[in-house]
Amino acid sequence: MLKFRTKPVPATYPAEAKHLALRYILDAWEEAVYEGLDPDCIATAAIFAALSDMVATYGEEPVAVMCAKLPDRIRGGEFSIAQTKQ
């Protein structure tokens, strides 16, 4: 179930705001997986939600340009989460 805040979440710095936003997304992702949703379906929905919001905000061409840079960023490890061996 979605829960909405009535007040904005304070974030002192843009990096802090991005970290907090990511934490919210990861928490929702974890809850959806716990409820039985397939992670691939969650990923597809998350990508769609993010891109459609960005297109609404910035327009199609700027988002397309940003997406064209994604292969190099992915290959460069920007989206890889480091895992430590225990």
For each residue, the residues with C-beta under 8 A, 3 or more apart:
1:
2:
3:
4:
5: 8 9
6:
7:
8: 5
9: 5 20
10:
11: 14 16 17 20
12: 16
13: 16 17
14: 11 17 18
15: 18 19
16: 11 12 13 19 20
17: 11 13 14 20 21
18: 14 15 21 22
19: 15 16 22 23
20: 9 11 16 17 23 24
21: 17 18 24 25
22: 18 19 25 26
23: 19 20 26 27
24: 20 21 27 28
25: 21 22 28 29 46
26: 22 23 29 30
27: 23 24 30 31
28: 24 25 31 32
29: 25 26 32 33 39 42 46
30: 26 27 33 34
31: 27 28 34 35
32: 28 29 35 37 42
33: 29 30 36 37 39 42
34: 30 31
35: 31 32
36: 33
37: 32 33 41 42
38: 41 42
39: 29 33 42 43
40: 43 44
41: 37 38 44 45
42: 29 32 33 37 38 39 45 46
43: 39 40 46 47
44: 40 41 47 48
45: 41 42 48 49
46: 25 29 42 43 49 50
47: 43 44 50 51
48: 44 45 51 52
49: 45 46 52 53
50: 46 47 53 54
51: 47 48 54 55 63 67
52: 48 49 55 56
53: 49 50 56 57
54: 50 51 57 58 63 66
55: 51 52 58 59 60 63
56: 52 53
57: 53 54
58: 54 55 62 63
59: 55 62 63
60: 55 63 64
61: 64 65
62: 58 59 65 66
63: 51 54 55 58 59 60 66 67
64: 60 61 67 68
65: 61 62 68 69
66: 54 62 63 69 70
67: 51 63 64 70
68: 64 65 71
69: 65 66 72 73
70: 66 67 73 74
71: 68 74 75
72: 69 75 76
73: 69 70 76 78 79
74: 70 71 78 79
75: 71 72
76: 72 73
77: 80
78: 73 74
79: 73 74
80: 77
81:
82:
83:
84:
85:
86:
